[in-house]
Amino acid sequence: MAPVVAEFFGLPLDVRHVTLATGTLVAAGASLGWDIVTTPAFWLAVSGIVLIGALNVGIAFLCAMALALRAREIPARIRRVVFRAVLRRFAASPWTFLFPEKAASTAVKPVPSESKVEEEG
């Protein structure tokens, strides 16, 4: 409710889920002391924040992909095939969505300039 109340008073406050949850956890930890770090409830809250972050990124990716496919007027049948292929790829290697794979051949040949082509020919 904080963003809505702030907007009512004219403050452009936009709070994201992860930011709000992390701030609340830090405030609770600061008021309860360092002993809270040893409790399972604290680590359950930390894992909940990580889950919220993963869901936010996943939903944003799916919405962006759906919008891009619709903007290109891809038929619904093909969109379903693309979504299934992305899900299979994510299930097989989720880290490739965050860290791109290295190309097989990183050596790139320079494109000869026109003057070099004329000199050789």
DAQUI-V703756 format. One record per residue. N is the residue number from 0. RES is the residue in three letters. SS is DSSP state (~ for helix, > for strand, _ for the rest). Layout:
n/res/ss
N/RES/SS
N/RES/SS
This chain:
n/res/ss
0/MET/_
1/ALA/~
2/PRO/~
3/VAL/~
4/VAL/~
5/ALA/~
6/GLU/~
7/PHE/~
8/PHE/_
9/GLY/_
10/LEU/_
11/PRO/_
12/LEU/_
13/ASP/_
14/VAL/_
15/ARG/_
16/HIS/~
17/VAL/~
18/THR/~
19/LEU/~
20/ALA/~
21/THR/~
22/GLY/~
23/THR/~
24/LEU/~
25/VAL/~
26/ALA/~
27/ALA/~
28/GLY/~
29/ALA/~
30/SER/~
31/LEU/~
32/GLY/_
33/TRP/~
34/ASP/~
35/ILE/~
36/VAL/~
37/THR/~
38/THR/_
39/PRO/~
40/ALA/~
41/PHE/~
42/TRP/~
43/LEU/~
44/ALA/~
45/VAL/~
46/SER/~
47/GLY/~
48/ILE/~
49/VAL/~
50/LEU/~
51/ILE/~
52/GLY/~
53/ALA/~
54/LEU/~
55/ASN/~
56/VAL/~
57/GLY/~
58/ILE/~
59/ALA/~
60/PHE/~
61/LEU/~
62/CYS/~
63/ALA/~
64/MET/~
65/ALA/~
66/LEU/~
67/ALA/~
68/LEU/~
69/ARG/~
70/ALA/~
71/ARG/_
72/GLU/_
73/ILE/_
74/PRO/_
75/ALA/~
76/ARG/~
77/ILE/~
78/ARG/~
79/ARG/~
80/VAL/~
81/VAL/~
82/PHE/~
83/ARG/~
84/ALA/~
85/VAL/~
86/LEU/~
87/ARG/~
88/ARG/~
89/PHE/~
90/ALA/~
91/ALA/~
92/SER/_
93/PRO/~
94/TRP/~
95/THR/~
96/PHE/~
97/LEU/_
98/PHE/_
99/PRO/_
100/GLU/_
101/LYS/_
102/ALA/_
103/ALA/_
104/SER/_
105/THR/_
106/ALA/_
107/VAL/_
108/LYS/_
109/PRO/_
110/VAL/_
111/PRO/_
112/SER/_
113/GLU/~
114/SER/~
115/LYS/~
116/VAL/~
117/GLU/~
118/GLU/~
119/GLU/~
120/GLY/_
